[in-house]
Amino acid sequence: MESMLCRRRMNIAMVLIITLTWFGGICGEFEEQLFEVGKLKMFVDELPDMPRLHSFHSVHGVRKPISLQIGMFYTKWKFHRDLPPTPVFAYGTSRRSATVPGPTIEAVYGVDTYVTWRNHLPSSHILPLDLTISPASPKHGGIPTVVHLHGGIHEPSSDGNADAWFTSGFRETGPKWTKTTVHYENMQQPGNMWYHDHAMGLTRVNLLAGLVGAYILRHDTVEAPLRLPTGEEFDRPLIVFDRSFRTDGSIYMNATGNNPSIHPQWQPEYFGDAIIVNGKAWPRLSVRRRRYRFRIINASNARFFRFFFSNGLDFVVVGSDSAYLSKPVTTKSVLLSPSEIVDVVVDFSKSPSRTAVLANDAPYPYPGGDPVNEESGKVMKFIVNDEYEGDTWTIPKKLINYPSADVSNAVLTRYISMYEYVSDSDEPTHLYVNGLPYDAPVTETPKSGTTEVWEVINLTEDNHPLHIHLGLFKVVEQTALLAAGLEEFKECMTKHNDAVKCKISKYARGKKTMVTAHERGWKNVFKMMPGHVTRILVRFAYIHSNASYPFDPTQEPGYVYHCHILDHEDNMMMRPLKVIN
């Protein structure tokens, strides 16, 4: 393992020289004065509704696919009325129309989506890079990108494999790149997804630069009878993330790592000072006294959000990640890890006040970090109309029933272990899944059409949101590892990475934590509690039908699973997933 890690490291002096060349400047440029976000007035910008792109059109009343051309552009974006324009990377159909977040792609069940993602980015990045974490490194310059549709169930060659990157004009491509136009079959259950960059070792900086967007898959036959709020006024994606800025308006990211002699720039988590919703810092939205639907996506690099309303309004959760729940769940708060999605209805007719602030109280890092401050504790404001009005939307008692999580149907059980490694100064250096780097031979080979039990053992002090490509899963139980003998168990696991040999049954006998009611449906991301074993039932098949995939999931380049704290994912907390027949 050590030799493999060592091969990934270069002479630090050379890395610094190369890294600074990519920066286009010297480290001092990135240590400029931070903008004091406390000086920015909150709730002065209107909440944008991102442009909508339909992946289909109607021909004689029949929906047919159209081929979308979506580019990645360098442009400038106003995150706040009083901030200078910020250099960003943005998705759009043209540089002029590119936005942060990118356009919301609207798709419908059974009608394919075809997208040619085009890289129009400049030769140098707008953020600092760290070549010691082995990012995609083109020989002829340029910024590698590749798009992953998070939550999508589609062919491997369209999944956005980290090594399937490409530079501007497809001048250079990664070792697993195969084609210019990707194909999303849209044969899965209706729900919410999002698209984002997934290039090897660059995901954290490319997303931080702005490469994110929402994707909604609708199914009229299934969803229309539910009579949930619909239409662009009442059904809106909210993409939430955090950013820090310099006084010139540019995005701030540290230029020096916590272990600079090992990683000149990498730090284990990025946290921004300002909370951004749909591209605006602490925006406002005027609403009528009726029901609204919000599809909330946490697109942060590392920040967890625990959302609640300042005036006590409820969330009625109707979906989690890319699937509906079987019935609505009413709750006062919702905890979202990076990349999780919650689909909620909010009834503003029940608001006891004219304003309602969407707030956050999740510590950072989660769960044992610092408490939120004034800036990170507020998200956006809703201004509620005085007049009551009729509301044709409903919240049904039942939503969509999918198969229950039956562990007895699992064909096998796998143990998935999470590790963090530290330097002599007790600072994190890298993170592994199952004690292996990403490029070690594949060890997870599920059979297409089957269900498996994964026992996820989190041996770190962080909560890691585990995301599985292709597969959907249900969380069965969360069990604490006993404190007595825990260090002995960790030592054994670090040495052998064999849960059975290290007698997992002896230690996984602590307190059980009940799965939150609105997280008991089918998910593609879940929060793996530190010091716990989380049992999940993973299905490598559709959840809404017995139909086989309309594509071959065994083809190269396969899929992956990883922690969705992007700083962890980029520094080796990702493993390949090879589906077999």
VEXPA-26081 format. One record per residue (C-alpha): residue in one letter; x negated, z, y. Coordinates in steps of 0.001 Angstrom, whole numbers, plus 500000, padded with zeros to 6 digits. Layout:
AXZY/...
// end
This chain:
M500000500000500000/E497208500988502379/S495329497734501753/M498470495741502496/L498954497690505709/C495320497231506667/R495569493473506191/R498331493527508784/R496057495073511399/M493609493137513543/N490646494259515527/I492267496257518323/A490104494799521072/M491073491259520076/V494733492249519821/L494646493660523328/I493180490431524679/I495742488272522884/T498586490599523809/L497683490528527484/T497572486739527357/W501146486761526055/F502103489210528798/G500854486863531472/G499274489801533304/I497649493177532943/C499120496429531686/G499217497842535184/E501867495312536112/F504225496925533608/E503705500425534919/E505202499630538306/Q507624502058539844/L510865502407537961/F514069501811539876/E515799505144540330/V519133504282538764/G520617507488540174/K520613505680543530/L522943503000542176/K526603503618542889/M528688503551539725/F531864501562539141/V531347499008541925/D531150495861539753/E534156494393537983/L533895494186534204/P533167490554533316/D534970488784530499/M532309486592528941/P533012482850528581/R534931481949525426/L533782479153523124/H536159477886520451/S534448476547517349/F537429474297516570/H539928471957518147/S543361470730517172/V543920467230515786/H547625466420515316/G548310470138514971/V545518470713512435/R542494472773513394/K539214470983512825/P535630472199513338/I533565471063516277/S529806471283516547/L528667473784519156/Q525419473379521064/I524259476780522322/G520935477253524032/M518640480159524863/F517556479961528478/Y515341481766530948/T517488482631533951/K518308485494536301/W521235487884535990/K522775490453538352/F523273493683536396/H524469495574539479/R525560494774543007/D522548496616544460/L519880495515541975/P517776492415542627/P518446489575540150/T516825490296536796/P514827487739534774/V516520487473531362/F516857485328528272/A520488484286527894/Y522730482295525561/G524906479548526963/T525899475897526755/S523620475234529747/R521170477166531884/R523738477335534664/S526443478777532395/A524195481124530386/T525259484774530511/V524219488234529323/P525854488868526909/G526318485289525773/P529674483527525363/T532202484976522921/I532588482562520016/E536200482334518771/A536591481142515176/V539527480950512784/Y539760481628509078/G539162478600506884/V537747476388509645/D533965476069509536/T531743476808512506/Y528706474600513097/V526156475649515706/T522907474083516781/W520991476928518409/R518456475427520818/N515417477280522145/H514757476418525801/L512626479490526482/P509320479375528373/S505890479683526804/S505435483370527725/H507704486375527203/I509151488400530064/L508490491654528152/P505354493193526627/L504610492359522989/D502583494074520285/L500814491814517812/T499821494715515543/I503348494861514122/S502931491289512854/P505498489411514925/A506169485719514428/S503135484056515991/P503302480314516611/K499952478532516711/H500846476432519731/G502532479038521921/G506162479526522799/I508677482263522039/P509996482327518451/T513745482843518045/V516320482654515272/V519981483672515402/H521658486042512945/L525454486281512847/H525758489997512157/G528564490660509683/G528858487046508618/I529198486028504975/H527489482662504701/E524713480673503059/P521145482058503146/S519793479162505213/S522274480016508007/D521737483778507930/G518946483881510494/N516116485024508255/A513350486653510288/D510847484044509065/A513162481112509851/W512197481169513527/F511586478195515784/T510106477600519210/S511275475427522095/G512412471994520957/F511721472969517320/R508095472178518091/E507013474835515628/T509003476567512905/G508552479605510687/P507792479468506950/K511449479872505950/W513077477607508537/T515102474794506948/K517497473129509394/T518558472755513021/T522333473249512593/V523711476373510908/H527003476612509063/Y529319479633509114/E532044479171506488/N534589481621508014/M536145482321504616/Q535798486105504886/Q538259488727506109/P539210488535509818/G537305490824512142/N534499491317514605/M530919490162514425/W528132489590516894/Y525208487195517070/H521715488109518140/D518094487164517779/H516348488125514527/A512790486754514815/M510123488612512860/G508667491503514867/L510360490260518067/T513975491332517567/R513631494375519845/V512149492410522774/N514340489329522394/L517514491435522375/L516223493570525221/A515727490340527156/G519430489506526689/L519962487524523470/V523268489001522243/G526874487801522063/A530249488457520381/Y531894486463517579/I535558486951516621/L537086485596513410/R540876485395513588/H543439484833510844/D546864484148512361/T548835484508509149/V547424487948508462/E547072489286511995/A550164488011513838/P552581490347511980/L550534493350513140/R551542492662516779/L548390494235518159/P547474493458521787/T546385489857522147/G545457487398524888/E542372487462527116/E543790490147529432/F544678492620526705/D542148491873523938/R538548492148525127/P535108492584523569/L532964495288525184/I529247494836524464/V527441498028525429/F523698498615525735/D521131500485527845/R518389499148530123/S515807500394532590/F514655498376535594/R511736498123537967/T512162498048541717/D511966494234541657/G514969494147539299/S513038493164536166/I513691494916532858/Y511316497801532253/M509749498322528853/N506725500492528164/A503395498655528080/T501558501412526233/G502398502659522752/N502579506256521564/N499603505454519267/P497671502962521442/S494639502914519161/I496927501710516334/H499742499945518194/P498821499107521812/Q502475498773522890/W504954499746520132/Q506972502919520539/P509473504202517958/E512569503949520187/Y513565502274523450/F516008504075525739/G517190502687529063/D518407504680532066/A521445502545532921/I524436501848530683/I525494498194530697/V528897496844529594/N529383493081529395/G526326492586531565/K527172495043534366/A525934498595534918/W528837501076534811/P531547498498535594/R535212499098536368/L538370497507535036/S541858497725536507/V544456498070533754/R548214498169533498/R550099501070531913/R550318499500528475/R548229498995525343/Y544866497220525374/R542578496268522512/F538808496700522885/R536278495423520362/I533325497694521178/I529857496589520037/N526811498836520400/A524053496297521133/S521426498891522092/N517956498906520580/A518065502588519599/R520751504472521542/F523746505976519755/F526958506386521739/R529633508996521167/F532450507600523277/F535300509656524696/F537648509470527679/S537194511887530566/N540956512420530838/G541607512985527131/L543055509584526217/D543002508712522516/F541355505860520669/V543487504325517948/V540958502765515597/V542199499646513790/G538904498213512544/S535303499144511824/D532488496585511881/S533859493297510483/A536990494561508674/Y540369496093509451/L541237499580508274/S544156500054505895/K545962502122508535/P545286503140512151/V543324506324512828/T543784508273516069/T540739510093517391/K539405511613520617/S535859510290520118/V533945507568518306/L530248507699517319/L528563504282517213/S525010503667516068/P523100500572517179/S524857497421515859/E528068499172514772/I531418497853515962/V534650499763516456/D537958497984517090/V540322500212519071/V543659500204520868/V543998502349523995/D547471503095525391/F547054503501529138/S550760504324529530/K549756507779528260/S547041508280530869/P547614511557532768/S545570510271535718/R544958507135537737/T541387506863536496/A539813507257533077/V536045507222532623/L534701506061529280/A531938508603528707/N529147509311526214/D527577512548524976/A525323511403522084/P521788512896522254/Y518871510480522187/P517164509986519812/Y520154510845517664/P520841513478516431/G518076515846517562/G517019514398520899/D517660515062524573/P521166515529525991/V522600512758528154/N522245512926531916/E524581511813534693/E523651508150534250/S523620507866530439/G526711510082530141/K528998507558531859/V529818504086530561/M532591502507532656/K535747503357534586/F539345502246534029/I541626502228537085/V545194502685535859/N548137501106537672/D550767503562538923/E553753501605537668/Y554979501852534097/E556031498625532415/G557401497339529170/D554935496735526356/T555550494175523621/W552445495182521640/T552639497736518849/I550408499842516650/P551722499348513103/K551702502156510556/K549811499928508118/L547136497332508771/I545362495423505965/N544744496826502497/Y541527495849500758/P540220497051497386/S539419500743497131/A535885501931496443/D535844502423492690/V532424503616491619/S533310503042487958/N533214499280488631/A529559499373489720/V527185497483487452/L524174499643488345/T522823502327490685/R519859501799493005/Y517883504378494951/I516930503296498473/S514488505623500243/M513596505753503937/Y510119506861505062/E508380507431508371/Y504577507600508556/V502673509398511307/S499156509499512745/D496836512499512911/S498504513352516219/D501900513432514431/E503110510290516235/P505017507639514230/T502951504622513159/H505399502659510990/L508487503015508794/Y509155501692505300/V512105501283502983/N511208502244499417/G507611502784500491/L507053499030500858/P506370496652503740/Y508676493702504301/D506419491142502646/A505977493065499384/P507727491379496402/V511510491697496373/T512880494695494459/E516633494451495191/T518234491623493179/P522021492115492996/K524155489694491014/S526615487561492952/G530187488769492481/T529232492310491448/T529367495782492946/E526499498292493017/V526040501945493959/W523203502558496402/E521959506118496803/V520252506034500205/I517733508874500584/N516738509527504190/L513441511445504155/T512940511186507927/E514175513238510879/D516069510300512396/N519520508944511716/H518988505356510531/P521840502809510762/L521470500781507553/H522637497167507804/I523038495005504699/H523240491229505121/L525928489462503060/G527194492652501388/L530015494906502531/F530154498529501492/K532187501713501515/V530672505129502083/V531508507390499140/E529806510668500060/Q527013512273502080/T525058515121500462/A522356517237502099/L519014517681500354/L518344521367499676/A515904522899502141/A514242524870499371/G511636522617497815/L512371519720500198/E508719519269501149/E507797519151497476/F510405516447496909/K509180514447499931/E505604514684498691/C506617513434495258/M508685510576496731/T505886509537499096/K503511509362496155/H505762507742493532/N508902506423495305/D510844507244492143/A513940509348492750/V514548509981489061/K510945510971488369/C511037513246491432/K514251514855490099/I516666513829492849/S519508515623491037/K517677518920491535/Y517544518504495326/A520686516504496241/R522943519528495850/G523435520655499435/K526442520621501734/K528626517539501599/T529702515955504882/M533102514287504870/V533158510657505909/T534993510319509223/A538507508946508713/H537961505766510736/E534742504999508812/R536267504965505340/G536940501238505363/W534568498393504474/K531457498336506649/N528199496442507055/V526363499229508935/F526412502985508464/K524554505976509861/M522220507480507222/M521950511165508099/P518452512698508104/G517700514877505084/H520716513512503213/V521562511252500306/T524341508844501268/R526136507136498404/I527576503731499230/L529424501211497090/V528087497734497934/R530102494623497111/F528411491214496891/A531693489310496914/Y534641488831499243/I536780491924499698/H540037490077500395/S540109487755497375/N538605487113493971/A537336483704495078/S533680482899494609/Y531505482232497618/P531831478580498713/F528029478466498962/D525135479381496713/P523932482881497724/T520939482623495361/Q519192479966497442/E516175480610499617/P515356482244501920/G517708484924500626/Y518953487864502683/V517622491186503972/Y518653494772504590/H517142497027507232/C517424499858509710/H519171498575512840/I517174500665515252/L515334497570516374/D512031499296517049/H512081500484513418/E513185497137512004/D510380495331513829/N507790497750512451/M508478497177508750/M511755499054508105/M513251495945506499/R513261494604502952/P514237491276501337/L517431491021499302/K517562488329496608/V520977487570495110/I520900486217491544/N523451484679489205/
// end
